[in-house]
């Protein structure tokens, strides 16, 4: 994922979460807010409760891959929080759930 699509600043992440616009799924919580850019930006958060560092990084890489392969045409900032059940999901199940949640937002 290109660096311009990643949100890193804590104040930006807090602003998105405080906007109180969220989508709650079985394995993901997605906070979102509009931005003035022509592309989406993402922040992916995984709790230490989910697993060791290698497991968390694997999950983040899978989510980033899903987001890169499925372009959503909109101008939103997203904070994606992974829940505990995401460990047992296959890549396809994870992809389907993320895309359904994000497409529900853009309508």
Protein Blocks (a to p, Z undefined) as FASTA:
>chain_A
ZZklpcfbfklmmmmmmnopacddfkbccdddddfbfbdcddddddfklmcfklmmmmmm
mmmmmmmmmccdddddddddddfklmmpcfklmmmmmmmmmmmmmZZ
